[in-house]
């Protein structure tokens, strides 16, 4: 076990902030997705990351290859939009320019499984560097009344003193931007898992840990709990409302949202969300969590740690 901990000690894992938006109107979901991939990403980055159109061609079908991009006219940023159509393993790419917006709207209306905008700075040598902006929308054919809006960040960037403040600030801005405009029925921050599970779902066996099965239960059950989370109005009432959750001592801030839900932040920083802080949040919301038989994951190098969830003895 000590060897496994040693191997994982310096590994940084991907984190995802997910907001589940409900709307019975398909056009409303499309509009929400488009706004997130244009205005929402600008709120996160605090900058317009659209690249200049005259240097980059847009494909009407999307390219099967990542676009060839280079610095131009003093711009040191690259930006790409990608789409993964339903029922296929392919990914289609285009430069993220003003000319791409009609294509982007089409893939959103076609309900691609995921649509992402990724952007970063060029290296000093003019190569594409690591992304510092990464957002997505995700559709599920089995959940036609929902869209999931996500922000992807590197855990290291939320922990390092030189980047934590700006990365956390962007994350909080983007979450508040969505919550003020749309009916967010659940939200969480978890390590990035292949099927989009919360930290709690990751440790539940079978259907109990299936995000597709759990999403429609938002009126009565939470899929999980985390450092930053959204609780819908229906569950907020069960928990006693904003005043009761403030009095629980489990949350640094409790914000009432326009739709009656609550935005809960457990600790001032993500770094502090450990140990007793996690246990306090779990105690505050445990009566409304999805339930099932827990499973113990083997200690494999590279797996995210387990500190963001309370496991039974």
N, C-alpha and C positions, 0 to 999 in steps of 0.2 A: 504493500500500500504506500509506503514511503517513497518508493521508486516512482509510482504513478503520480503522486503529488509533486515530486521533483520535476517530472517531465512536463506537467501541466502548469508549473509555477510561472513561467514566462510566456505562456500562450495567451494571446488575445482572441476573444471570441466575438462574433458578430451579434449585435443587439438589434431588435426590431421593436418599434413603437407601432402598434396597430390600433386603429379606430374603426369600429364596425358601424356603418351607417345604414339605417333602415329607411326605405321609401317604397310604398306599394306602386308608385308610378315609375315605370321603366325610364321614361324621359328624364325624370328627376334624378335618377341614379346616374344616367349618362352625364347630365349637367354637373352633378357633384364631382364625378371622376375628372371631367375636363377642367373644372375650376381648380381641383387639387393639383393636376399636372401642369398647370400654368400659373395661376395666382398663388396657390399653396406653396409650390416649390420656390417661388419668389419670396414669399414670407419667410420660409425656412432659411434661405441663403442670404436674405436681405440685399439681394441684387438680382438684376435681370440676367439670367444665364443663357438666354437665346444667343446663339452665335450668328455671325454675319451670313446672310443668305447667299451673297454673290460668289463665295468661295466653295460652297458645298451643294451638291445636287441632291434633290430628294427623289427617291424612287416611289412610284405610284403603288407598288406592291410591297415595298420594303426590301432591303438587301439581305441576303443570307450571311453577309460578312460585316464585321464591325467596320464602320466608315473610316477611311484614311483621312486623318485630320492633322493640321499643322498650324502653328501660330500665324496670324495675319493681322496687318494693320494695327499693330500695337496690342492686340488681344492676346492674353496669356491663358485663356480658358477654352477647354473643349467641352462639348455637351452633346449627348446622344440620347435618343429615345428608342426603346425596343419593345416588341410585342411578342407574346407567346400565344398563338391561337389555341382555342379549345381543341382537345382530341388530337393533338399533334405534338411531336417533340421538337419542332423547329422553332427558331427565334428569328424575327425580322427586325432589321435595324434601319435607322435613318438619322442623319444629323438633326439636332434639335434647333431648328431655325424657324422663323415666321412662316416659311413656305410649307413646313411639315404639318401645320395645324389641321388642314382638311383630312390628311391621312390619319392623323392622330384621332380625330373625331370619328372616323370610320371604324378604326380598330376598337375604339371604345363602344360604339354602337353595335358592333359585331360581338361584343362580350368576349374579347380575348381573355384567356385565363389570367394573364397578368400583363400590365403595361407599365413600363418604368422609364423614368428620366434620371440619367446619371451624368454627373459633371465633375470636373476637377481642373487642376492647373497643369499646363505643359511643364515638362522638366526643362532645365537649362539647355539641354541638347535638342529641345523641340519635340520630344517624345511625349506620348500620352502618359500622364502620371496617375497616381492613385486618386480615386474619386473622393471628394469632400461633400458632395451632395448626392443622395440616392433616395428617391421616393418611388412608390409604386401604387397602383390600384390593382385589386385582385377580385375577379368574379368567379363564382362557383355555379355551374349549371343547376345544381340541386338547391341553390339558394337564390332564386331570381329576384327577391326583394331586398337584397343586401349587396353592398360593395364594401370592401375592406381597404382602407387607406393606410399606407405604411411609410415609415421613415427607417432607413437602415443606417446604423452607425457602428463604428468599431469600439468595442468596450474600452480599449486603451485610451481613446480620445475623450471618453467620459470620466476617466480616472486621472489622466496626466495633468499636472498643475498648469501647464502651458496651453492646454486646449479645453479643459473641462468646462470653464465658464462660458466660452462662446458656443460650444457644442450643446451644452445643456440649455443655454438661452435660445438657440435655434429650435431645439426640440420642443420646449415649452411654448414658444411663439406659434409654431405650426399646429400643435395640439389645440391651443386656445382658438386659433383661427378657425379650425374645423368645428369645434364645439359651439362656437358662437353662431354658426351658419346652418348646421345640419343636425338631424336627429341621430346623434351618436348614442347607441344603445349598449356599447361596451367598449372599453379601451384598456390596454395593458402594455407594459414594457417587459419583454422576455428575451432570453437568448434566442438566436435565430435557429429554428428547427425546420426540417425539410417540409413538413406538412402544416406548418403554421400553428403548432400547438402553443398554448401558454405553458408556463413552468409547471403548473398543477397538472394539466392534461398530459404532459410528457411522462408523468409517473403513474397514470391511471391505465389499467388494462382495458382492452377492447373498446366498445362503443363509448364507455364512460370518458375516454380520453380523445374522442373524435371531434375535432372542431366543427365539422359539417353538421354532426348530430346535435352538438351543444349550442350552436349559434342561435337557432330559433327559440331556445329556452330563456332568452334574455329577460323576459318579464318576471321570472321566478328564480333563476339560478345564474350565478356568475361563473364564467369559464375559468376564472383564476383570480389572483391578486398580485399586486406588484408595487414597485416604487411609485409609479405614476399610473393611475387607473381611472376609468369612468364607470360610474354606477348609474343605471337608469332610474328614473323617478319611481317606477313600480317597486324596485328593490330598495331604494332609499327609504321609502315609507316603512317597509318591513324592518329596516335597521334602526328606525327611530328618527330618521331625517338628519339634516346637517348638524343640528345642535347636539344630538346624541353622539355622532361620529366625532365632532370636535371634543366633546367631553371624554371620549374614550382614551385620549392621549396618544392615539396611534398615528395621527396625521399632523404634519407640519402645516398644511393648508387644506381647507375644505371650501370649494367654490361651487356655488349654485349656478347651474347652467340655464340658458333660456328655455330649454325643453323640460326643466324640472329635475334633470339628473344632476349628478355631482361629479366634479373633477377633484380627485383626491391625490395629494402628494405626501408621501410618507415621511421623507426626510428632506432637509434643505438641499442636499446633494446626493447623487447616485452613489457616491463612494460610501456614504454613511448607512446605506440600506443593507445592513448585515445583522446577524444575530438577533438581539432583542427587538430591534426595529421591525424585522420580518415577523417575529412572533407576535408582536402587538397588532400588526395589520391582520394577520391570520385570525387572531382572537376576535377582532372587531367584525369580521365578515364571514366567519366559518359556518354560520348557520344557513348561509345562502349560497354556498359553493356547490358545484357539481360534485357528486360523490361516486365512489367506485372502489374496486380493489386496487390497492397500490402495488406497484412492481419496483423492485430494486434493480437499477441499471448496473451492469458490471463496470468496474473501474478501468476503463479503456483510455489510453492516452489520446488527448485531443477532444474528448467530450467536455461540454461546458460543466462547470461546477454545480453543486446542488444547493448553494447557500441562499437562493431566492425563494425557497419553498420549505415548508415545515413537513417533514416526513414522519410517519408513525414509528415508534420504537420497534 
